[in-house]
Amino acid sequence: MAAFALRSSDNTFYSNSFSLIGPDNNGNTDLTVAPYFESGLYTVASLQDDSKFPQKIILNNISIKDKNGNLIETVSSFNGVLLRDLINIGGKFKPLDKGKDGRATVVVLEGKDGYKAVVSYTELMRTSLGAEMIIAYEKNGGLLDSNSGSMAFVSKGDTNQGTRYVKFLTKITVINEWLTQSGTGTTASFSVTGDVITPLNYSISDLQNTSNFASINFSAIGPISNSKHYILGKGVSLLEVLSKSTLRSPNDFQSYYVILEATDKYRVTHSYAELSNTIIGSGSGSLPSPGVIVITEFKKGLGGNYYTPPASLTDYTSCSGTGNVCDTDYIATISSEDTAPYGGDVTAGINLGPRKMSWLNTIILKKAE
């Protein structure tokens, strides 16, 4: 990889470096134990260093548009380092949460011009989008131009690739929103609160009312140990739920993130942009791919070594078949585009579905400050 000399610029927002800041280590100095993070300062030379970041990623044919869809610039190629490599290799990140997988962690990217964008750590690590999220230091075969800064964040998988394009990159902050779990119990209602104009409360019947929300059906099979399980049900789009509360700063939606909290304080996070501007939020529209939804009715069951679905896809109250078990965790959430969202190999101690959550109690919207 050829190294380029850093160009100078008279642009007020130009920066030759960015800081990487992580969660508090709580006094821990052992990098193998959570929580752990090494904050630091990074330059173009830091990212070019193959001994530090051996894998470089090229993203081709990026269309930078404003939020109204107007084309600003077409870029033939960006070259840089994966954001997840920067955090995991550079920051040596060890998240502190239930699965130690960063399910309640978000990443805030900030330009020197004040523009901010948020990526959830699960989005980064467990969806297809993460493989095309980079800190770019080259553009069209040379260094970034003076109107982009020395480094920029690029997310190719976004529907509008300009929404989370952060120029003049000056700071990346990793935030852990995990809480110590306590309590338990089911829930028949939840609230939407935080940086919104209209906080709201919803019951199961509110969500099931098709005059209020569009109903979404889903059905999928997932591995558990050496068996298989099915899960099916119906719900509503999380984004549709959120949109009824209205963000305080809707034009800055890319700087918001969403905390889903259960009655036992279990938490997972989504970036608002992944819900509204990527396939993660909407899914493909097929039964196994509903996107991120709030589930109102569902059931799952074990079918031995074979998929044994119930007789009716509309029957959510009973299970039939040897080994099948009904589940009545009514208000729940699921993110179908995450890696193995419906389960994982529990015998290996791997939780491959960290954003499948039961007992939804509170939805908190936060604007990165």
Salt bridges, closest charged atoms under 4 A:
GLU38 OE1 - LYS92 NZ 3.47
ASP50 OD1 - LYS56 NZ 2.66
GLU73 OE2 - LYS139 NZ 2.64
ASP101 OD2 - ARG103 NH2 2.70
ASP101 OD2 - ARG126 NH2 3.85
GLU110 OE1 - LYS171 NZ 3.81
GLU123 OE2 - ARG164 NH2 2.61
ASP145 OD2 - LYS139 NZ 2.75
ASP158 OD2 - ARG164 NE 2.83
GLU177 OE1 - ARG267 NH1 3.48
GLU177 OE2 - LYS366 NZ 3.13
GLU261 OE2 - LYS265 NZ 3.40
GLU261 OE1 - ARG267 NE 2.74
GLU274 OE2 - HIS270 ND1 3.77
GLU274 OE1 - ARG355 NH2 3.18
ASP327 OD2 - LYS300 NZ 3.39
ASP338 OD2 - ARG355 NE 2.77
